[in-house]
């Protein structure tokens, strides 16, 4: 079994400004620059045959040409002492939502059972330790909530594997698809 997801890796125009913001929050386990991405669909644990079927189906999702991504704001998942991650938002983008829907449909055609969550594009910047101070989290968000970036063109997405470790997830690009 292999844990899979599709995502757009952030180009340097977007990842480098985010990396500069990854400071000043005790209890944050900042994600490395190479791990910053916008998830399109999460497939979970997948067998080898289903993974091959998924990779083939994703080729059909790679249509419509390049798209533009912009960052917009920051936020957190969870509340108070239950806050577990901070993220950078991705500006509303119809083409991104269409691509995410195509990646989801590719998983369904490959016979995978996917989560039914509403798609909320974001870039996870850090996972938070349980003892992270909610006041410090709020101050960090307040200090960075005006984050915005000009549109940056992306022309590919990838099928990634994820291995969970005690230091966080390690990602490996399995296949890449040109838009």
N, C-alpha and C positions, 0 to 999 in steps of 0.2 A: 504494500500500500504506500502511496505517496500523497502528501498533502499539497494541493494545487490551488492556484488562483491566477487570474489574468489581471494585468496592471500596466499602466503607463509609467515608465521610469521618468523621473523629472530631469529635464535638460539643465545644464549648469545655470542658465538664466533664471531658473526658478529655485533650484536646490541651494545654490550658494547664498542667496539672501536669507533663506530659511536657516541654514547652518549658522549664520551669524547671530541668529536669535536664540539658538540653543544654549542658553546660559542663564544663570541667575535664579534658578528654581531648585532649592534643596529637595532631594527625594525624587528627582527626575532622572530616569535612565534614557538619555537622549539617543535617538536612532542615528546610526552612522549615515553619512552622506549617500553612500551607495544603496542604502535601504529605503530612501525616501521615494515614494511612489503614490500614484492614485489607483486604488483598486477598482477594477471594473466588475469582476465577479469572483466570489469565493466558492470553491467546489468542495473543499474538505478532503478527507481521506478517499483516495481513488485507486482502484486496482489497475494493473498494468494494461489490460485490454481496454478498459474504459478510458484510461489516459490516452491511449492511441486513438480511440474514437473521438475523444474530445479534441485532440490536436488537429485531426482532420476536419472536424466541424468548425473549428475556429477559423480555418482558412476562408470559409464562407462569410464570417463576420468581418473580415478585413476588407471592407468596401467603403466607398464614399470619400476617399481621399483624406489628406491631412486635416487636422483640426487645430484650433487655437485654445490654449489653456491660460487662465489668469487666476492668480491667488487673490483671496478676499477674506480678510478677517482671521481670527483665531477663536478657539473655544476648547471645551473639555467634554469628555464623556464621563458621566457620573456627577454626583453632587456632594458637597461638603467632604467629609472623611471618606466617602465612597468614590471620589473622583479617581479614575484609574488611567486616564490618558489625556494628553493635550494634542490639539491638531491645528493645522492651517486649513482654512476653507478654500474651496475652488469655486470661482464665480459661476453663476448659472450659465449653462451651456447645453443647448439642445442636442448638438452633435455628439457630445460626450455621453449624454443620456441614451441616445440611440445606440452608440457603440456598446455601452454597458448592457443594454437590452439584448443586443445581438450576441454578446458573450454569454449572457444568461441562457438565451435560447439554444446556443451551441451546447451548453452543458445539459440542458433538458433533452435535446436530440440524441446526445451520447448516453442517455439513460440515467443521468445523475439526479439526485434529489437535492435541490438547493434551498437555502434559507429564504423566507418570505419577507425579509426586511425591506423597507423602502430604501432606495438607493440615495445615499448622501455622500457625494464625492468630497474627499478630504485627503490630507496628507498627515499621517500620524507622526508627530515630532518627538514624543516621549511617552513612555509608560511611567506611571507614578507608583512609588512605594506606598504602602498603606499609611505610613506615618507622615506623608507629605501634608504640610500645613495648609488648610483651605484658604486662609488669609493670604498666604504667599502665592498660592495658585491664582487667586483672584487678582492680586497685584500684577502678576506676570501677564495675565490675560489683558488687563487694563492697559498695561504698558505696550502691548503689541496688537491691540484690536484694530488699529487702522491699517494693518497690513494690506497692501494691494500691489499688484504687479501689472505691467503691460502684457498684452497677449503674447504668448510664445507658441510658435508652430511646433506641433508634434506629428510625426509621420509613421509611427509604429507603436505596437503594444506587444507584450510578451506573455507567454504562459510560464509561470514561475512555480518552483517547488519551494516548500518552507519546512525547515526542520526546527522544532522548538528546543531551545537549550536554556540552561539556567541564566544565561546572559541575554536572553531574548531570542527572537527568531533569526535564523540564517536563511537567506534567499539565494536561489540558484536559477538563472534563466535557462529554461528547457527548450523553448522555441520562440522565435520572433516573427511577427507578422507585420508586413508593410501595409499602410492604409492607402 
